[in-house]
Amino acid sequence: MMTPHESSLLTLLLLHLQLFRSVSLSVLHPPPHPSSVHHVPALVPHAPMPLSRSRFSAHTQLDFTTHCNSSCFHRGELNTQKEQLSDKLAFETLYADGSRTLTTVEVEGDSGEDAALFAQPPRRRLRPRHKRVRRQIYGADGRFNIQGDNFLLDYPFSTAVRISTGCTGVLVSQQHILTAAHCVHDGKDYVKGARKLKVGFLITPSSNDTNASLTSAHKPLVRWVRVKRTRVPKGWIQGPQEVSMDFDYALLELRWPHRRPFMRLSVAPSSDDLAGKRIHFSGFDSDRPGELVYRFCPVEEESKDLIYQHCDARPGASGSGVYGRVWDDALERWERKVIGIFSGHQWLEIDGENRDYNVAVRITPLKFAQICYWVHGNRQDCVQG
């Protein structure tokens, strides 16, 4: 049985090995298709329309599980009418005082070119699976507790933040946090905790007035900051059962900017174009209270809107920013970028066989355009993903 000190040293060694391996892959193995520039469609927003005040009647459901069959999995292969896309990409804005607005949008572009762009899913990689595995934790637990100021407050782990409803989020600008929509809204109404929503930043005892001797040496403190505005896509608000996990994302805007590094967004490439073909994310899993937990794993399957994987995760990790090393043409190197949002667990039924996955929402060109507009407030900064 290892002591806590030995366990911490082992975690440190494994993390160094993983980071070294990622750097080695970046240097030795350039991407087979080096261009990472994605054409991003333009969203034209209309004037916001006032809505009635939220009732905040929903309950937070951290253990989010859905079911999907073959038609659901291949839904992205069907041509979607531009009107339907515009309807799902409309969005609600919730303000700190409980008021709401609805902003409708138009998708700009020629129908022929855009239909091919929006409906084209990545290559399917369905493989036969003979053994049914356990949910959420797959075999030996492959998660790492991030301990020590050198890691907790260093990039990329410092981009992970807590959401006061019990979820995780990721810093994507100096004032914005990306998280899962189900952390703030159940598809019908906002959850009770969204009334006074806060974001928690990990800090060291020395950076707070709290007496360090009263705080556990093994767990960091949290500094909470109020959210002034929350945005949720209409594709989620229409009902999570209707759209499954496809639109399970939300953006939170803080009352004032933070001073930490943030992680840039990217349109999710095929897993073949990720360094090591791996994804990574850090979150605040409920079975490890007070700890930041990191994991990485290969992508198992891909659909147009979802990333299927077996990264070990528990409730509380929902909303974590799923990132990979994406080739940056301008810098001519691999860069960590957020390509998805961890949503939860899904049973996927294909050809009469149940397959068990943890699932992340994929940032498609349309979703990138929407989230980028939420962050920047204009279309000019969102022409490339």
C-alpha positions as CSV (number, residue, x, y, z in Angstrom):
1,M,0.0,0.0,0.0
2,M,1.5,3.3,-1.1
3,T,1.7,6.3,1.3
4,P,0.1,9.6,0.2
5,H,3.6,10.9,-0.5
6,E,4.5,8.0,-2.7
7,S,1.2,8.2,-4.5
8,S,1.8,11.9,-5.1
9,L,5.3,11.2,-6.5
10,L,3.9,8.5,-8.8
11,T,1.3,10.9,-10.1
12,L,4.0,13.5,-10.7
13,L,6.1,11.0,-12.6
14,L,3.2,9.7,-14.7
15,L,2.1,13.3,-15.6
16,H,5.7,14.1,-16.7
17,L,5.9,11.0,-18.8
18,Q,2.5,11.9,-20.5
19,L,3.5,15.5,-21.1
20,F,6.9,14.3,-22.5
21,R,5.2,11.8,-24.7
22,S,2.8,14.5,-26.1
23,V,5.8,16.8,-26.8
24,S,7.7,13.9,-28.5
25,L,4.7,13.1,-30.7
26,S,4.4,16.8,-31.6
27,V,8.0,17.0,-32.7
28,L,8.5,13.6,-34.3
29,H,5.1,13.1,-36.0
30,P,3.7,16.1,-37.8
31,P,0.0,15.8,-38.8
32,P,-0.8,13.9,-42.0
33,H,-3.1,16.7,-43.0
34,P,-1.4,19.8,-41.6
35,S,-4.1,22.4,-42.4
36,S,-6.2,23.0,-39.3
37,V,-8.2,26.0,-40.7
38,H,-11.9,25.3,-40.8
39,H,-14.4,27.5,-42.7
40,V,-16.7,28.9,-40.0
41,P,-20.2,29.9,-41.1
42,A,-21.5,33.3,-40.2
43,L,-24.4,33.6,-37.7
44,V,-26.4,36.8,-38.1
45,P,-28.1,37.6,-34.8
46,H,-31.4,39.5,-34.5
47,A,-32.4,41.9,-31.8
48,P,-33.0,40.1,-28.5
49,M,-36.6,39.6,-27.5
50,P,-37.6,39.8,-23.8
51,L,-39.0,36.7,-22.1
52,S,-40.7,36.1,-18.8
53,R,-38.4,35.8,-15.8
54,S,-37.1,32.3,-15.0
55,R,-38.8,30.3,-12.3
56,F,-35.6,28.4,-11.4
57,S,-37.7,25.3,-10.7
58,A,-35.4,22.6,-12.1
59,H,-33.2,20.3,-10.1
60,T,-29.5,19.8,-11.0
61,Q,-28.9,16.4,-12.4
62,L,-25.2,15.7,-12.4
63,D,-25.5,12.1,-13.4
64,F,-26.6,12.8,-17.0
65,T,-27.3,9.6,-19.0
66,T,-29.0,9.2,-22.4
67,H,-29.7,6.4,-24.9
68,C,-29.1,6.5,-28.7
69,N,-29.9,4.1,-31.5
70,S,-28.6,3.8,-35.0
71,S,-30.8,6.6,-36.4
72,C,-29.7,8.9,-33.6
73,F,-26.1,8.1,-34.2
74,H,-26.2,8.7,-37.9
75,R,-28.5,11.7,-37.7
76,G,-25.8,14.1,-38.9
77,E,-25.7,12.3,-42.2
78,L,-29.1,13.7,-43.1
79,N,-29.4,17.1,-44.7
80,T,-30.7,19.6,-42.2
81,Q,-32.8,22.5,-43.4
82,K,-31.2,25.9,-42.7
83,E,-34.4,27.0,-40.9
84,Q,-34.0,24.1,-38.5
85,L,-30.3,25.0,-37.9
86,S,-31.2,28.6,-37.3
87,D,-33.9,27.5,-34.7
88,K,-31.5,25.3,-32.8
89,L,-28.7,27.9,-32.8
90,A,-31.0,30.6,-31.4
91,F,-30.1,31.2,-27.8
92,E,-31.4,32.4,-24.4
93,T,-29.6,34.8,-22.2
94,L,-30.1,34.7,-18.5
95,Y,-29.1,37.7,-16.5
96,A,-28.1,37.9,-12.8
97,D,-31.5,39.5,-11.9
98,G,-33.4,36.6,-13.3
99,S,-34.6,38.3,-16.5
100,R,-34.2,36.5,-19.9
101,T,-34.0,37.3,-23.6
102,L,-34.2,35.2,-26.7
103,T,-32.0,35.9,-29.7
104,T,-32.8,34.4,-33.0
105,V,-30.2,34.0,-35.7
106,E,-29.8,33.3,-39.4
107,V,-27.1,31.0,-40.9
108,E,-25.5,33.0,-43.7
109,G,-24.2,31.3,-46.9
110,D,-25.3,29.4,-50.0
111,S,-27.5,26.5,-49.3
112,G,-25.5,24.1,-51.4
113,E,-22.1,24.8,-49.9
114,D,-23.3,25.2,-46.4
115,A,-25.4,22.0,-46.5
116,A,-22.3,20.0,-47.5
117,L,-20.3,21.7,-44.8
118,F,-22.8,21.4,-41.9
119,A,-24.1,17.9,-42.6
120,Q,-20.7,16.3,-43.3
121,P,-19.8,14.0,-40.4
122,P,-16.3,12.8,-39.6
123,R,-15.3,9.3,-40.7
124,R,-17.3,6.6,-38.7
125,R,-15.1,4.1,-36.9
126,L,-17.7,1.7,-35.5
127,R,-16.0,-1.5,-34.4
128,P,-17.5,-4.7,-33.1
129,R,-17.6,-5.0,-29.3
130,H,-18.3,-8.2,-27.5
131,K,-18.0,-7.4,-23.9
132,R,-20.3,-5.0,-22.0
133,V,-18.3,-2.8,-19.7
134,R,-19.2,-0.9,-16.6
135,R,-20.4,2.7,-16.8
136,Q,-18.3,5.7,-16.2
137,I,-15.2,3.9,-14.8
138,Y,-13.8,1.4,-17.4
139,G,-11.6,-1.3,-15.9
140,A,-8.8,0.1,-13.7
141,D,-9.4,3.7,-12.7
142,G,-7.1,5.9,-14.9
143,R,-7.7,9.2,-13.3
144,F,-5.0,11.3,-11.6
145,N,-5.5,13.7,-8.7
146,I,-3.6,16.9,-9.5
147,Q,-1.8,18.0,-6.3
148,G,0.7,20.7,-5.6
149,D,0.7,24.3,-6.5
150,N,3.1,23.7,-9.4
151,F,0.4,21.7,-11.2
152,L,-2.9,23.1,-9.9
153,L,-2.1,26.7,-10.7
154,D,-0.2,25.9,-13.9
155,Y,-1.6,25.6,-17.4
156,P,-3.5,23.6,-18.6
157,F,-4.9,22.5,-15.2
158,S,-5.4,26.1,-14.1
159,T,-8.1,26.5,-16.8
160,A,-10.5,24.1,-15.0
161,V,-12.9,25.9,-12.6
162,R,-15.8,24.7,-10.4
163,I,-19.4,25.6,-11.1
164,S,-21.6,26.3,-8.0
165,T,-24.3,23.8,-9.2
166,G,-21.8,21.0,-8.8
167,C,-20.2,20.8,-12.2
168,T,-16.9,21.8,-13.9
169,G,-16.1,24.5,-16.5
170,V,-13.2,25.6,-18.6
171,L,-11.8,29.1,-19.1
172,V,-12.1,30.1,-22.7
173,S,-11.5,33.9,-22.5
174,Q,-10.6,36.4,-19.8
175,Q,-14.2,36.6,-18.8
176,H,-16.0,33.4,-20.1
177,I,-16.4,29.8,-19.0
178,L,-17.7,27.0,-21.1
179,T,-19.6,24.3,-19.3
180,A,-22.5,21.8,-19.9
181,A,-26.0,23.1,-20.4
182,H,-27.5,20.5,-18.0
183,C,-25.5,22.0,-15.2
184,V,-27.7,25.2,-15.4
185,H,-30.8,24.1,-17.3
186,D,-32.8,20.8,-17.5
187,G,-34.2,21.5,-21.0
188,K,-37.4,23.1,-19.5
189,D,-36.2,25.6,-16.9
190,Y,-33.1,26.8,-15.2
191,V,-32.0,24.9,-12.1
192,K,-32.4,26.4,-8.6
193,G,-28.6,27.0,-8.3
194,A,-28.5,29.1,-11.5
195,R,-30.3,31.9,-9.6
196,K,-27.1,33.0,-8.0
197,L,-24.6,31.1,-10.2
198,K,-20.9,31.3,-9.2
199,V,-17.6,30.1,-10.6
200,G,-14.9,28.8,-8.3
201,F,-11.2,29.4,-8.9
202,L,-8.6,27.2,-7.1
203,I,-6.2,29.2,-5.1
204,T,-3.4,28.4,-2.6
205,P,-3.9,29.2,1.1
206,S,-1.2,31.8,0.9
207,S,-3.2,33.8,-1.6
208,N,-6.2,34.1,0.7
209,D,-6.6,35.8,4.1
210,T,-7.7,32.4,5.5
211,N,-5.3,31.0,8.0
212,A,-3.4,28.3,6.2
213,S,-3.1,26.2,9.4
214,L,-6.9,25.8,9.3
215,T,-6.9,24.5,5.8
216,S,-6.0,20.9,4.7
217,A,-2.5,20.9,3.2
218,H,-3.8,18.5,0.6
219,K,-6.7,20.4,-0.8
220,P,-6.8,23.9,-2.4
221,L,-9.1,26.7,-1.4
222,V,-11.7,28.1,-3.8
223,R,-12.4,31.7,-4.6
224,W,-16.0,32.2,-5.9
225,V,-16.9,34.8,-8.4
226,R,-20.5,35.7,-9.5
227,V,-21.8,35.1,-13.0
228,K,-23.6,38.1,-14.6
229,R,-24.8,36.4,-17.8
230,T,-25.5,32.8,-18.9
231,R,-26.2,31.7,-22.5
232,V,-27.8,28.4,-23.5
233,P,-28.6,27.3,-27.1
234,K,-32.2,26.8,-28.1
235,G,-31.3,23.3,-29.3
236,W,-31.0,22.4,-25.7
237,I,-34.0,24.3,-24.4
238,Q,-36.3,22.6,-26.9
239,G,-35.8,19.5,-24.7
240,P,-32.7,17.4,-24.0
241,Q,-34.6,14.1,-24.9
242,E,-35.3,15.5,-28.3
243,V,-31.7,16.4,-29.2
244,S,-29.9,14.0,-26.9
245,M,-26.6,15.5,-25.9
246,D,-25.9,17.4,-29.1
247,F,-26.5,20.9,-27.7
248,D,-25.4,20.2,-24.1
249,Y,-23.2,23.3,-23.7
250,A,-23.6,26.8,-22.1
251,L,-21.4,29.9,-21.7
252,L,-21.0,31.8,-18.5
253,E,-19.8,35.4,-18.3
254,L,-18.2,36.7,-15.1
255,R,-18.9,40.0,-13.6
256,W,-15.2,41.0,-14.1
257,P,-12.2,39.5,-15.9
258,H,-9.9,37.0,-14.3
259,R,-6.1,37.0,-14.7
260,R,-5.5,33.4,-15.5
261,P,-4.4,31.8,-18.8
262,F,-7.4,30.4,-20.8
263,M,-7.6,27.8,-23.4
264,R,-8.6,28.7,-27.0
265,L,-11.5,27.0,-28.8
266,S,-11.2,25.0,-32.0
267,V,-13.5,23.2,-34.3
268,A,-13.1,19.6,-33.4
269,P,-11.0,17.8,-36.1
270,S,-11.2,14.0,-36.7
271,S,-9.4,12.1,-34.0
272,D,-6.9,11.1,-36.6
273,D,-5.8,14.7,-36.7
274,L,-5.2,15.0,-32.9
275,A,-1.7,14.5,-31.6
276,G,-1.6,10.9,-30.3
277,K,-5.3,10.6,-31.3
278,R,-6.1,11.4,-27.6
279,I,-8.4,13.7,-25.7
280,H,-7.8,15.1,-22.2
281,F,-9.9,16.8,-19.6
282,S,-9.7,17.8,-15.9
283,G,-12.7,18.1,-13.6
284,F,-14.1,17.9,-10.1
285,D,-15.4,14.4,-9.9
286,S,-17.9,13.9,-7.1
287,D,-16.2,10.8,-5.7
288,R,-13.0,12.8,-5.0
289,P,-14.3,15.9,-3.2
290,G,-12.1,18.9,-3.2
291,E,-9.7,17.4,-5.8
292,L,-9.0,18.3,-9.4
293,V,-8.9,15.1,-11.4
294,Y,-7.1,14.7,-14.8
295,R,-7.6,12.0,-17.3
296,F,-6.7,11.2,-21.0
297,C,-7.7,8.5,-23.4
298,P,-8.1,7.7,-27.1
299,V,-11.3,8.5,-29.0
300,E,-13.4,5.3,-29.5
301,E,-16.1,6.5,-31.9
302,E,-17.2,9.8,-33.5
303,S,-20.4,11.2,-34.8
304,K,-21.1,14.6,-36.3
305,D,-22.0,16.1,-32.9
306,L,-20.5,13.8,-30.3
307,I,-17.1,12.3,-29.2
308,Y,-17.4,8.8,-27.7
309,Q,-14.7,7.7,-25.4
310,H,-13.8,5.6,-22.3
311,C,-12.1,8.3,-20.2
312,D,-12.9,7.4,-16.6
313,A,-15.2,10.1,-15.1
314,R,-17.8,10.5,-12.4
315,P,-20.7,13.1,-11.9
316,G,-19.2,16.5,-11.2
317,A,-16.9,16.2,-14.2
318,S,-19.7,17.3,-16.4
319,G,-18.9,20.6,-18.2
320,S,-15.1,19.9,-18.3
321,G,-13.4,21.3,-21.3
322,V,-12.3,18.4,-23.5
323,Y,-9.1,19.3,-25.3
324,G,-6.6,17.8,-27.6
325,R,-3.4,18.9,-29.3
326,V,-4.4,20.5,-32.6
327,W,-2.0,21.6,-35.3
328,D,-1.8,25.4,-35.5
329,D,-0.8,26.5,-39.0
330,A,0.3,30.0,-37.9
331,L,2.6,28.7,-35.1
332,E,3.6,25.5,-37.0
333,R,3.2,23.4,-33.9
334,W,0.6,21.5,-31.8
335,E,-1.5,23.6,-29.5
336,R,-3.9,22.5,-26.7
337,K,-7.4,23.7,-27.7
338,V,-10.8,23.0,-26.4
339,I,-12.6,20.8,-29.0
340,G,-15.6,19.6,-26.9
341,I,-17.5,19.7,-23.6
342,F,-17.8,16.6,-21.4
343,S,-21.5,15.8,-21.1
344,G,-22.1,12.4,-19.4
345,H,-22.8,8.8,-20.2
346,Q,-24.6,7.2,-23.1
347,W,-25.9,3.8,-24.1
348,L,-25.4,3.4,-27.8
349,E,-27.5,0.7,-29.5
350,I,-26.1,-0.3,-32.9
351,D,-27.3,-3.5,-34.7
352,G,-28.9,-4.8,-31.6
353,E,-25.8,-4.4,-29.5
354,N,-25.5,-2.1,-26.5
355,R,-22.3,-0.1,-26.3
356,D,-21.3,1.9,-23.2
357,Y,-19.5,5.3,-23.5
358,N,-18.7,8.5,-21.8
359,V,-19.6,11.3,-24.2
360,A,-18.4,14.8,-25.0
361,V,-20.2,17.4,-27.2
362,R,-18.2,18.1,-30.3
363,I,-17.5,21.7,-31.3
364,T,-18.7,21.8,-34.9
365,P,-18.2,24.8,-37.2
366,L,-21.7,26.0,-36.4
367,K,-21.3,25.6,-32.6
368,F,-17.9,27.3,-32.8
369,A,-19.5,30.3,-34.6
370,Q,-22.2,30.5,-32.0
371,I,-19.8,30.2,-28.9
372,C,-17.3,32.5,-30.5
373,Y,-20.0,35.1,-31.1
374,W,-21.1,34.8,-27.4
375,V,-17.4,35.4,-26.4
376,H,-16.5,38.3,-28.8
377,G,-19.9,39.8,-29.5
378,N,-19.1,40.1,-33.2
379,R,-18.6,37.9,-36.3
380,Q,-15.3,39.4,-37.4
381,D,-13.3,37.5,-34.7
382,C,-14.9,34.2,-35.6
383,V,-14.1,33.6,-39.3
384,Q,-11.6,30.7,-38.7
385,G,-11.8,27.8,-36.3
